[in-house]
Amino acid sequence: MSGAPNSPAGAAPARALPGSGDARRHLIVAIVNNRPGVLNRVASLMRARNFNIESLAVSVTERSDTSRMTLTILGDEVHVEQATKQLYKLIDVLKVEDVTDSAIVEHELALIKVRVTSKSRPELVSLAEMHHGRVVDLGDDAVIVEIVGEPGDVDRVVELLREFGIKELVRTGSVVMARGSGSIEEQVKR
């Protein structure tokens, strides 16, 4: 009998729709002109394509007229590819690259304000140092710990600090750079 399971006899098998693949985390790097409104246009395009931006890090590059954006989004291959093509259509976008499967260095910074007592403070400081963190503020009843590393490493430290009681947490989101001598910024045609 032909056809897909649970389909009427003689019916063609159901075809997979483009973009119906599994969603996964993608890291998109965009080099843009450093002008007012560019960030809004990029974020609006992502919203229009129904992407939730998990994190967004933006800063000026070594050239004051360009900025570098690192977007972390969740989506399947086809939708992410369509979104990157749409980004190219924005006037101030100079270069876009999905670096998800590339050899990269990915880091994130987190500041975590944790409740402490005089008894728990030494344990917390030791825990932070053991995980390559550092204490950047030491108060009577709270300590601010700075952690820099891969997002998974930051996640693990945050979980360890939860037992002390997190008062406040802020994360930068991922920033990435390709390993080796290549540079996305050098690829931008001027």
JOURBEL-V21047 format. One line per field, one symbol per residue. burial: 1 if it has 24 or more other C-alpha atoms within 12 Angstrom, else 0. A space follows every 50 residues. Layout:
burial=???
This chain:
burial=00000000000000000000000011111111110001100110110010 10111111100000011111111110101111110110010111111111 00010111111111110000100110110010111000000111111111 1001101100100101001011111111000001100000
